Amino acid sequence: MRYFEDQQDVRDWLEPLTYAEFWREVSTFDLRLQSKENCDGQIASGAIDEATVLRVLKGMVRMQVIDQQNLPPHDYVAPLSMH
């Protein structure tokens, strides 16, 4: 399983994943998701497109991983101009 420092790390990890990569990457986590077979079936039947399925799944994973690892928000302080 992969560990993250903050919530932005999870977003950065998920964002570039393709549909196939997504399933490989999340397999090590204990997550509550629809099965890949169910998602594949919905896509194949035309009930929903792959991009939408992937967007929803990534959102679910993001929320669950953030909760499981109790991750803080990304702590970013913008540089200040002194003039």
PyMOL CGO cylinders between C-alpha atoms (Angstrom):
from pymol import cmd
from pymol.cgo import CYLINDER

trace = [
    CYLINDER, 0.00, 0.00, 0.00, 1.11, 3.52, -0.71, 0.3, 1, 1, 1, 1, 1, 1,
    CYLINDER, 1.11, 3.52, -0.71, 1.22, 6.27, 1.92, 0.3, 1, 1, 1, 1, 1, 1,
    CYLINDER, 1.22, 6.27, 1.92, 0.75, 9.97, 1.31, 0.3, 1, 1, 1, 1, 1, 1,
    CYLINDER, 0.75, 9.97, 1.31, 1.77, 13.11, 3.15, 0.3, 1, 1, 1, 1, 1, 1,
    CYLINDER, 1.77, 13.11, 3.15, -1.31, 15.19, 2.40, 0.3, 1, 1, 1, 1, 1, 1,
    CYLINDER, -1.31, 15.19, 2.40, -4.52, 15.33, 0.36, 0.3, 1, 1, 1, 1, 1, 1,
    CYLINDER, -4.52, 15.33, 0.36, -2.82, 16.90, -2.65, 0.3, 1, 1, 1, 1, 1, 1,
    CYLINDER, -2.82, 16.90, -2.65, -0.47, 13.89, -2.88, 0.3, 1, 1, 1, 1, 1, 1,
    CYLINDER, -0.47, 13.89, -2.88, -3.51, 11.67, -3.41, 0.3, 1, 1, 1, 1, 1, 1,
    CYLINDER, -3.51, 11.67, -3.41, -4.89, 13.96, -6.12, 0.3, 1, 1, 1, 1, 1, 1,
    CYLINDER, -4.89, 13.96, -6.12, -1.50, 14.10, -7.84, 0.3, 1, 1, 1, 1, 1, 1,
    CYLINDER, -1.50, 14.10, -7.84, -1.23, 10.31, -7.77, 0.3, 1, 1, 1, 1, 1, 1,
    CYLINDER, -1.23, 10.31, -7.77, -4.72, 9.69, -9.17, 0.3, 1, 1, 1, 1, 1, 1,
    CYLINDER, -4.72, 9.69, -9.17, -4.90, 12.42, -11.81, 0.3, 1, 1, 1, 1, 1, 1,
    CYLINDER, -4.90, 12.42, -11.81, -2.71, 10.88, -14.56, 0.3, 1, 1, 1, 1, 1, 1,
    CYLINDER, -2.71, 10.88, -14.56, -3.95, 7.29, -14.17, 0.3, 1, 1, 1, 1, 1, 1,
    CYLINDER, -3.95, 7.29, -14.17, -5.71, 5.68, -17.12, 0.3, 1, 1, 1, 1, 1, 1,
    CYLINDER, -5.71, 5.68, -17.12, -8.60, 3.29, -16.58, 0.3, 1, 1, 1, 1, 1, 1,
    CYLINDER, -8.60, 3.29, -16.58, -6.34, 0.20, -16.71, 0.3, 1, 1, 1, 1, 1, 1,
    CYLINDER, -6.34, 0.20, -16.71, -3.65, 1.80, -14.54, 0.3, 1, 1, 1, 1, 1, 1,
    CYLINDER, -3.65, 1.80, -14.54, -6.28, 2.87, -12.02, 0.3, 1, 1, 1, 1, 1, 1,
    CYLINDER, -6.28, 2.87, -12.02, -7.34, -0.71, -11.29, 0.3, 1, 1, 1, 1, 1, 1,
    CYLINDER, -7.34, -0.71, -11.29, -3.74, -1.89, -10.87, 0.3, 1, 1, 1, 1, 1, 1,
    CYLINDER, -3.74, -1.89, -10.87, -2.80, 0.99, -8.58, 0.3, 1, 1, 1, 1, 1, 1,
    CYLINDER, -2.80, 0.99, -8.58, -5.81, 0.82, -6.24, 0.3, 1, 1, 1, 1, 1, 1,
    CYLINDER, -5.81, 0.82, -6.24, -5.74, -2.96, -5.86, 0.3, 1, 1, 1, 1, 1, 1,
    CYLINDER, -5.74, -2.96, -5.86, -3.45, -2.72, -2.81, 0.3, 1, 1, 1, 1, 1, 1,
    CYLINDER, -3.45, -2.72, -2.81, -5.91, -0.56, -0.85, 0.3, 1, 1, 1, 1, 1, 1,
    CYLINDER, -5.91, -0.56, -0.85, -8.90, -1.79, 1.14, 0.3, 1, 1, 1, 1, 1, 1,
    CYLINDER, -8.90, -1.79, 1.14, -11.53, 0.28, -0.66, 0.3, 1, 1, 1, 1, 1, 1,
    CYLINDER, -11.53, 0.28, -0.66, -15.27, 0.06, -1.16, 0.3, 1, 1, 1, 1, 1, 1,
    CYLINDER, -15.27, 0.06, -1.16, -15.75, 0.36, -4.92, 0.3, 1, 1, 1, 1, 1, 1,
    CYLINDER, -15.75, 0.36, -4.92, -17.86, -1.23, -7.59, 0.3, 1, 1, 1, 1, 1, 1,
    CYLINDER, -17.86, -1.23, -7.59, -16.03, -4.16, -9.12, 0.3, 1, 1, 1, 1, 1, 1,
    CYLINDER, -16.03, -4.16, -9.12, -14.01, -3.70, -12.27, 0.3, 1, 1, 1, 1, 1, 1,
    CYLINDER, -14.01, -3.70, -12.27, -16.25, -6.25, -13.97, 0.3, 1, 1, 1, 1, 1, 1,
    CYLINDER, -16.25, -6.25, -13.97, -19.34, -4.22, -13.12, 0.3, 1, 1, 1, 1, 1, 1,
    CYLINDER, -19.34, -4.22, -13.12, -17.74, -1.00, -14.38, 0.3, 1, 1, 1, 1, 1, 1,
    CYLINDER, -17.74, -1.00, -14.38, -16.52, -2.74, -17.55, 0.3, 1, 1, 1, 1, 1, 1,
    CYLINDER, -16.52, -2.74, -17.55, -20.05, -4.03, -18.16, 0.3, 1, 1, 1, 1, 1, 1,
    CYLINDER, -20.05, -4.03, -18.16, -21.59, -0.57, -17.78, 0.3, 1, 1, 1, 1, 1, 1,
    CYLINDER, -21.59, -0.57, -17.78, -19.05, 0.88, -20.22, 0.3, 1, 1, 1, 1, 1, 1,
    CYLINDER, -19.05, 0.88, -20.22, -19.50, -1.97, -22.73, 0.3, 1, 1, 1, 1, 1, 1,
    CYLINDER, -19.50, -1.97, -22.73, -23.29, -1.62, -22.65, 0.3, 1, 1, 1, 1, 1, 1,
    CYLINDER, -23.29, -1.62, -22.65, -23.05, 2.11, -23.33, 0.3, 1, 1, 1, 1, 1, 1,
    CYLINDER, -23.05, 2.11, -23.33, -24.80, 2.96, -20.08, 0.3, 1, 1, 1, 1, 1, 1,
    CYLINDER, -24.80, 2.96, -20.08, -21.93, 5.28, -19.14, 0.3, 1, 1, 1, 1, 1, 1,
    CYLINDER, -21.93, 5.28, -19.14, -18.67, 6.30, -20.75, 0.3, 1, 1, 1, 1, 1, 1,
    CYLINDER, -18.67, 6.30, -20.75, -15.23, 5.31, -19.47, 0.3, 1, 1, 1, 1, 1, 1,
    CYLINDER, -15.23, 5.31, -19.47, -14.16, 8.87, -18.66, 0.3, 1, 1, 1, 1, 1, 1,
    CYLINDER, -14.16, 8.87, -18.66, -17.16, 9.38, -16.38, 0.3, 1, 1, 1, 1, 1, 1,
    CYLINDER, -17.16, 9.38, -16.38, -16.65, 6.04, -14.64, 0.3, 1, 1, 1, 1, 1, 1,
    CYLINDER, -16.65, 6.04, -14.64, -12.98, 6.84, -14.09, 0.3, 1, 1, 1, 1, 1, 1,
    CYLINDER, -12.98, 6.84, -14.09, -13.72, 10.35, -12.76, 0.3, 1, 1, 1, 1, 1, 1,
    CYLINDER, -13.72, 10.35, -12.76, -16.25, 9.00, -10.25, 0.3, 1, 1, 1, 1, 1, 1,
    CYLINDER, -16.25, 9.00, -10.25, -13.98, 6.14, -9.17, 0.3, 1, 1, 1, 1, 1, 1,
    CYLINDER, -13.98, 6.14, -9.17, -11.05, 8.48, -8.65, 0.3, 1, 1, 1, 1, 1, 1,
    CYLINDER, -11.05, 8.48, -8.65, -13.23, 10.72, -6.50, 0.3, 1, 1, 1, 1, 1, 1,
    CYLINDER, -13.23, 10.72, -6.50, -14.32, 7.79, -4.38, 0.3, 1, 1, 1, 1, 1, 1,
    CYLINDER, -14.32, 7.79, -4.38, -10.74, 6.56, -3.96, 0.3, 1, 1, 1, 1, 1, 1,
    CYLINDER, -10.74, 6.56, -3.96, -9.52, 10.04, -3.10, 0.3, 1, 1, 1, 1, 1, 1,
    CYLINDER, -9.52, 10.04, -3.10, -12.08, 10.43, -0.32, 0.3, 1, 1, 1, 1, 1, 1,
    CYLINDER, -12.08, 10.43, -0.32, -11.50, 6.95, 1.08, 0.3, 1, 1, 1, 1, 1, 1,
    CYLINDER, -11.50, 6.95, 1.08, -7.70, 7.16, 1.07, 0.3, 1, 1, 1, 1, 1, 1,
    CYLINDER, -7.70, 7.16, 1.07, -7.76, 10.62, 2.67, 0.3, 1, 1, 1, 1, 1, 1,
    CYLINDER, -7.76, 10.62, 2.67, -10.08, 9.27, 5.36, 0.3, 1, 1, 1, 1, 1, 1,
    CYLINDER, -10.08, 9.27, 5.36, -8.13, 6.02, 5.92, 0.3, 1, 1, 1, 1, 1, 1,
    CYLINDER, -8.13, 6.02, 5.92, -4.81, 7.79, 6.23, 0.3, 1, 1, 1, 1, 1, 1,
    CYLINDER, -4.81, 7.79, 6.23, -6.26, 10.83, 8.03, 0.3, 1, 1, 1, 1, 1, 1,
    CYLINDER, -6.26, 10.83, 8.03, -4.47, 13.15, 5.62, 0.3, 1, 1, 1, 1, 1, 1,
    CYLINDER, -4.47, 13.15, 5.62, -4.26, 16.89, 6.20, 0.3, 1, 1, 1, 1, 1, 1,
    CYLINDER, -4.26, 16.89, 6.20, -4.96, 19.43, 3.46, 0.3, 1, 1, 1, 1, 1, 1,
    CYLINDER, -4.96, 19.43, 3.46, -1.97, 20.49, 1.40, 0.3, 1, 1, 1, 1, 1, 1,
    CYLINDER, -1.97, 20.49, 1.40, -0.08, 23.12, 3.41, 0.3, 1, 1, 1, 1, 1, 1,
    CYLINDER, -0.08, 23.12, 3.41, 0.96, 25.71, 0.89, 0.3, 1, 1, 1, 1, 1, 1,
    CYLINDER, 0.96, 25.71, 0.89, 2.06, 29.20, 1.77, 0.3, 1, 1, 1, 1, 1, 1,
    CYLINDER, 2.06, 29.20, 1.77, 2.44, 31.55, -1.15, 0.3, 1, 1, 1, 1, 1, 1,
    CYLINDER, 2.44, 31.55, -1.15, 5.68, 33.51, -1.23, 0.3, 1, 1, 1, 1, 1, 1,
    CYLINDER, 5.68, 33.51, -1.23, 5.27, 37.06, 0.01, 0.3, 1, 1, 1, 1, 1, 1,
    CYLINDER, 5.27, 37.06, 0.01, 6.73, 40.08, -1.66, 0.3, 1, 1, 1, 1, 1, 1,
    CYLINDER, 6.73, 40.08, -1.66, 8.58, 42.36, 0.70, 0.3, 1, 1, 1, 1, 1, 1,
    CYLINDER, 8.58, 42.36, 0.70, 8.17, 45.54, -1.35, 0.3, 1, 1, 1, 1, 1, 1,
]
cmd.load_cgo(trace, "trace")
